[in-house]
Each structure stands twice: as structure tokens, then as C-alpha cells.
């Protein structure tokens, strides 16, 4: 055991002075991951969202039903699978850095099996969606249509589980091109398919849900074929030992999903609370616009988070703590610069921003008033998203879950309630509460990252990896 823990680090150890060349090399590695991931994540996002634009032409009932069903499916299903799959960023990323290539396939196949099991209670929940929505006061007609949409969306869960696992498998090896090409190809296939199913075959919202399912299966098949046939995955696609990885996967998956969902649910909860305002339609519309803007921009910080998660996990697994620290510094400098620029551009366009979403003067003026707060939200939320990537790469998701719990549910939502209702600031107060939670979250993550002992993190990563190898050898 001592031998495993004392495995020597590579030549980029703590005594080496970091030069500009190190930063430039890291800059290239980071952008080779982050830039194509931006396009890939946008395409993945549009796979589930684009059918809503076509459904809107069927009528107000269909549009409202699909919008509610989409929000419900994100909160109760896709966010759970997405969050759990990020455990592979730690497991596969560190194993790849440690050159334990055979472990990547075992972790990935094990994750797929675990996610399939998790899909079962999600399916049960979706089957009773109408009853749950009616209990919350939703119109029975809308609830019935929403359930119909979700029933047709159930076959999407399984390819989504496969897809998220394979995406992590590839991204931890910095194999981003197949992810990009497959996502764009699936989206290009889905758009005409959705139109045919909805309007030509007259399948309505069932056709919209089916187009998503078929496209995700196609996307998963594309990536699966690449993993099976590509020489780049020859050493990492080995599947032996998958059943022995469940415990280790859940060890990181549960705090990962808690970490993600606590934040996601906080935003959804605040939008729901806007319905209690004196003018609920106006408040909900403006908060939805703010949420949409942060979601659209969120693909950029998420892509940087993927890059830093991959680089940190790889370097910690390889025993290069200083290189991991350089990766964090490089990503933070580049990403925060983008967030500042995006916030400045958004502020300068504040008078025109509302026109992109509505023709009503009241909404346009309200969005203009909200823009400064939205700019701060983009800056701080983007920073915490990147630092969450550091958490996943390092393996301290459990700590991240506690940070998110405190930031949003002890600070963000209580402040939102006070500002929004007690001080009568309404939508501005509700969003301001969320921003306060995000600020606290970003500051705590920054402090944790700054105080991280990277040498200790690298030692623990390699100890965990090689301890498992010793146990495997002993069982033989």
C-alpha cells in the first residue's frame, strides 16, 4: 500500500518554476477542449429545445404543455442523469492521467448500467406527471398534454444515459472532435425529422418528443461506433471489471448530482415564486428572459469547466500538481475575461435586449432595468461554473454540494423572498436574491481553490487509483 501511495511524480514537480511557455502550452490545451465544446453543448441543448419552436405553431395549449413538460423533464430527469455522469470527469480523468487506460472503459460501462437503473424511478415519476401537476394547481388539460409529451419522451432517457457517459469518456481523453461532429449531425437530422413528424405525419407533440428520442439514439450510436472503431480508444474501451465500479461511481455521482441539482432547482423555484407577484405574467416573463440569457451564455463557462476538469483530473492522475495549478490559473484568466466582455456588451445593449424576446414596452423597459443585475449574474455564475469544473476534476464534489446548499438555500432563496416580497422589489428582488447566492458560491469556491493543496490532491488521486490495482492483484 505504501508503495502505491509513494509512486513518484513526473518531472513537473513542485520545485519547477512555471514559465510563460508553460502557460502558453496550457492555453493551447485548454482551448483545444473548450472551443469545440461550446459548439457541441449548444447543439446538444438545441436537440431538446428546438422542437418547442415548431410546437408553438400547433396552438397555445400544445406550446404551454410542452414548455411545462420540458421544464419538468429537465428538473426531474435529465439534470439527474447529467449530474451523475459528471462523476466520470473525476474517475476517468484521473485514471487517464495515471495511464490506467483500461479503467476508463470499466468506469464508463459501469456508469451506463448505473444510470439505466436510475432511469426506472424517473420513468415512474413521468408516468404520473399529470397528477403531480394538478396537485400543484396546474390546469388539468395542460397537465394531461404534458404527461402525453413525457410518455413519448421516455425512450430518450436511455440514449441520454449512454450519451452522457460516452461524452465524459471521450472528453477526459481530450477527444472532442467526435463529440462535436456527432452532436451537429444529430441536430441536422432532427430539425427536418421534427418538421415531418409534426406537420406532415400530423403526430403533434408526440412527433416532437419522438424526434428528440430518435435523434438522441442516433447521437449515441455515432459516439458508440467511434469508441468501438477508433484506434484512439483502443486501450481505453476495455469493458472488463465494469460491475466492480458501482460503489466508486456512486461515491462521486451522488454528491455530483446534488451539487448540480441544488443550483438548478433554486433557479426553477425562484421563477415559480414569481407567479405569486401582483403581476405574475410580467414578472415570470422577465425572469424567464433572464434565465434564458444565462442559460444561453452558460454554454461558454460550462465548456471552460469541461476543459479545466479534464486538465486538472489528467494532471492530478499523472502526479503533476503544479501543472494542475497552472491549468486552473489559465482557465480562470481566460474565462473571466470572456465573462467581463460579455457583461459589458450586454450592458451596452440593454435598451435593445428586450426586443429580442417581446414587443411589449413594459417587458422591454423591465428587462432594461434588470440588465445590470443580469450582467453581475453572468460574471459570478460563469466563475462558479468554471470552479465547479475544478471541483469535479479534483474530486471534491461533496464539498461543492455543501457550498451550493448553503449558498442558495441559506442565502440566495431567503434573500430573494425578503427582497421580492417583504421589500416589494418583485422580480428584481427575486433575481437579486439568486445573484447574492451566486456571489457567495463563487467567493467560497475561489477561497477553496486558492487554499487547495495540489500536492496532496495529486497524492490522494494516485493513491486511490493504485490502491484499487493492488486490491485487484490480491484477488487474483
N, C-alpha and C positions, 0 to 999 in steps of 0.2 A: 504493500500500500504506500509506504514511504517513497518507494522508487517511482510510483506513478505520480505522486504529488510533486516530486522533485525533478520532473522532466525539464531539461534545460530550455531556456527561451532562445529565440532566434537572435541574430546579431543586432537587431534594432532594440537593444535593451535600454534600461533606464539611464545608463551613462551616456548615451549617444546624444549629441547636440542636434536639435532639429533645425534644418536649414530651409531656405526658400525653395530649394529643389524638392525637399520632402513635401512641402505644401503644394507645389505645382503638380507633383505626381498624384497627390491625393485629390487635387482639384479635378484632374482628368478622370480618375477612377470614379469619383462621386458623380460627375456629370454623365459619364457613360451609363450609369444606372438611372439617375434621376430624370434626365431629359426624355428618353423614350418612355419611361414610366408615366410621365404626365399625359402623353397621348394615349397610352394603354388604359390608364384609370378613367380618363374621360370617356373612352369607347365603352368600357365596362359599365360606367354609370348610365350611359345612354341606352344600353341594352334593356334596362328595366324602366327607364323614364320615357323614351321616345314613343311608345305606344299610347301614352296619355294624350299626346297632341292629336293623334288620329281619333281616339275615342271621343274627344271633345266635339267632333262633328256628328256624333250619334245622338247627342242630346244632353241636357243638364243633369238628368238622373244618372246616366252612364258615366259622365265625367266626374261627378261628385262621388259616386260609388267606387270608381277605380282609384280616385285620389285617396280616399279614406283607406281602401284596401291596400294600396301601395305603402302608405304610411304605417299601417298595422303590420304588414309583412316585413317591412324594414326593422321595426322595433322588436317584433316577437320572433322573427325567423332569421333573416339574412344577417342582421347585426350579430346574432349569437354565433352563427357559423363562421362569419368573418372574424370575429374576435377570437374564437377558439383556435382558428387556423394560424393566427399570428404567433402561437407558441412555437411553430416551426421556424420562425425567424431566429429564435434563440437556439433551438436544438440543432437544426440543420446548419445554421450559420456557423456555430462554434465547432460542430463536427467537421465541416468542410475546411475551416481554418486549421484544424488539428490533423488534417489529411486522413481522417477516418471516413473515407468516401462511402464505404459500404453501409454506414449508419444512416446516410441521407435517405436511401430507399426504404429502409426499415421504418424510420420515423414517419415518412410520408405515407406509406401504405397503412401503417398503424393509425395515423391521423384520419385517413379516409374512412376506415372502419368505425372509429370512434364518432366521427361526425355523422355517419349514417345512423348510428344508434340515437344520436341527439335529434335527428330529423323526425323520429317517431312521435315524441311528445309534441313537437311543433305541428305535425300533421293533425294530431288530435285537437290541438288548440284552434287551428284554422277551420276544422270541420264545424266547430261551434261558434264561429266568428259572429254570426248574426245574433245569437243570443247574448253574447258579450256586449256587442254594440248597442243593442236595445236596452240592456241594463244601464248603460251609460247615458241613456236619453236620446240615442240616435233614432232617426226616422226608420220605421220597420221596412219600408220599401227600399231605402238606401242600404240598410243592413243586409237585406236579402240579396241584393245585387252584388254587394261587396263580398258576401260569402261565395256566391257563384264564381266570381273572379278568382278568389283564393283557392277554391277547389280545383279550378283549371290550372292554377299556378303551382300546385303541389309537386308535379313532376319536375319542376325547376330546382327543388331543394337538393336532389341527389347530384345532378351535374354541377351545381354550385359548390357542393362539398368537395367534389373531386377537383374542380377548377381551382378553388382557393388553396387547396393543398399542393397542387402541381405548380401554381404560381409561386408559392413560397419556396418550393423545392428548387425551382429554376432561378429565382431572384437571389437566393443565398449563394448561388454559384456565379452570379453576375451574368446570367444568360437571359437578357431582357428582350432581345430581338424576336424570338419566337412568341413571347407574350404579346408584344406589340402587334406583330403581323396577324396572329390568331384573333385578337380582340377586334382589330379593324375588319378582318374578313367576316367575322361573325356579325358585326354591326351592319356591314354592307349587305349581307344576306338577309338580315332580319327586317330591315326597313321595307323592301318590296314584299317580303313574305307577309308582314303585318298588314299591309295595304290590301293584299289579295284575300287574306283570311277575313278581314273585317268587312270590306266593301264588295268584293267580287263573290265570295262564298257566303256572305251575309251571316257570319258567325258572331258578329258583335264583340262584346267584351270577352267571350270565350276564345275568339280568334286572337285577340290582343294577348291574352295570357298564354295561349298555345305558341304564339310566335316567340315569346320570351323563352319558353321551355325548349323549343326546338333549337333556337339559336345558342342557348347555353350548352345543350348536348353537343352541338357542332363544335363550339369553342373547346369544350373538354376533350372531344375526340381529336381535334387538331393538336392540342398540347400533349395528349396521351401518345399519339403517333410520333411526335417529335422526341419525347422521352424514350420511347421504345426503340426508335430507329437511329437517333443521332449518336455519332461517335463521342460527342461531348459529354454524354450521360452514360457512357459505357461502364464506368466504375461506380457511379452513384445510383444506378437504377436497380441494384440488387435488392430483392424483396425478403430475404431470409431474416427471421427474427422480428417481424412486424408485430406479432401478438405479444411480444415481451416488452413493447414500448408504451403500452397503455398507461401505466402508472406514471411514468415520466412525462408523457404528453399531458395528462390531466393536471399534473403538478404545475405546469406553466399555463395550460389552457384556461383553467378556471379563473385565476387572477387576471389573465389577459382579457377574457370576455367581460369580467366585472369592471375592469379598467375602462374598456371601450363603452360598454352599455350605460354605465353611470352617467357619463358625459352625454351620450346620445339621448338618453331618456330625459335628462334635465332640460335640453332644448325643446323636446317634444312637449314636456309638461308645461313649460312657460307659454308656448303657443296655445295650448289648450286653456290655460288660465286667462289668456286674452279674451276668451269668449265670455268672461264674467264682467267685462268692462261695460260702461254705459253705451258705447258704440262698438259692439263686438265685431261687426263686419269690417269697419275701418281698422281697428287695432289688429285683428287677425290678419288682414291683408298686408299691412305694413310689416308686421313681424315675420310673416311668411316670405315677403320680399327680402328682408334682412337675412333670414335663414337660407334662402335660395342663393343669395350673393356669397355668403360664407361657404356654402356647400360647393358652389362652382369654383371659387378660388381655392377651396380646401384640397383640390387635386394636386396643387403645386406643393404645399407643405407636406402632404402625405407622400408624394414622390421623393422629396428630400428625406423624409423619415425612413422610407424604404432603403434609400442609399446609405444613410448613417447606420441603420440597423444592420444591414449587410456588412458594411465595412467594420463596424465595431465587433460584431459577432465573429467574423473571419479572423480579425487580428487578435482578439482575446483567445480564440481557439488555437491560434498559431503561437501563442505565448509572446505577443508583441504589444505590451501595454502602451508604450509610447506612441506607436502607430495608431492605436485606437484613440488615444487622446488627440492626436493630430487630426484624425478623421472628424471627431466631434467639433473641434475648433473650426475646421474648414467648412463643414456643412452649416454651422451656425452663422459664420460670417456671410456666406453666400445667400443663405435662405432669408436671414433677417434683412439684408439689403433689398431683396426682392419684395419682402413684406412692406418695407418702408416706401419703396417706389409705388407699389400697388395702392397703398393707403393715400399717398399724395395724389395720384391720378384720380382715384375715386373721389377724393375731396374736391378736386378742381372740377369734376364733372357732376357735382352734387345737384346742380339745377336741372340737369338733363336725365339723371339716373332714373327717376320715377316714370319718365315717358316710356321706358323700355318695358314696363310692366302694366301701365294703366293710362287711360286718357282722362281720368277724373282729377280735377285740380286739387281736391282735398287730399287725395292719396299722394300726388306729386309733391305737394308742399310738405306733407308729413315726412315723406322719405328724405327730403332735403334737410329737415330738422334732425333726422336720425343719422344722417351720414357721418358726422364727426364721431359719434359713438360706434358706428359700424366700422370706421377706419381703425379705431383703437381695438375693436374686436378682432379684425383681420390680423393686426400686428401681434396681439397677445395670443390669440388662438393658434395662429401659424407657428409661433415659437414653441408653444406647449406640444403641438402635434409632432414637431421635429424632435423635441426632447423625449416624447413618448417612444419614438423610434430608438433613441439611445437606451431607454429602459428595456425595450424588447431585445435589443442586441446584447445587453449586459446580463439580462435575466432577472432584473428586479421588478417584475410586473406586480408582485404582491404589494410592494411599497407604493408603486404607482396607483394601485387600486385604492389604497388608504388616502393618498393625496387627492384623487378625484372625488372620493366620498366626502372628505372634509371641505374641499373647495366649492363643490356645487350644492351639497345638501346641508352644510353647516354655515356656508357663507352666501353662495350665489342665489339659491331659491328664497331663503329668508329675506335677503336684501331686496330681491325682486318683489316680494309680497309687500314689504314696507314701502318701497318707492312707488310701486304701481298702484296700490290700493290705499294704504294709510296716508301717504303724501299726495295721492291723486295725480301722479305723473303718468299713469296708464301705460301705454306701450313703451314710451321712453324709459319709464321706471322699470318695467319688466325686463327689457333688454339690458338696461343698465345693471340690473342685478346679475344677469348672466355674465356680463363683462367683468363685474367685480370678482365673480368666481373664477373666471378665466385668468384674470390678473394674478390672483392668489396662487392658482395652479401653476402658472408659468414661473412665478418667482420661486416657489418651493422646488420645482423641477430644476431650475437654474442653480439653486443652492446645493441640491443633492448632487447634480452633475459636477459642480465646481469642487465639491468635497470628496468626490469619488476617489478611492484608492485603486488606480487602474492596475497596479502590480498585483494587488490582492484579487481583483476581479479575474485577471488572467490566470492566476494560480488556481482559483476555485473552478474556473471553466475547464481547465485541463485536468484537474483532479477528478471532477465529475465524469468527464469523458473516459479517462483511462481507468478509473475505478470500475466502470461498467465492463471494460475489456478484461480486467483481471477476474471479475466475477464470472464472466463468460468462459474464460480459460479454466477456472477452477471447476465449473460444472462439467467440462469435458473430461 
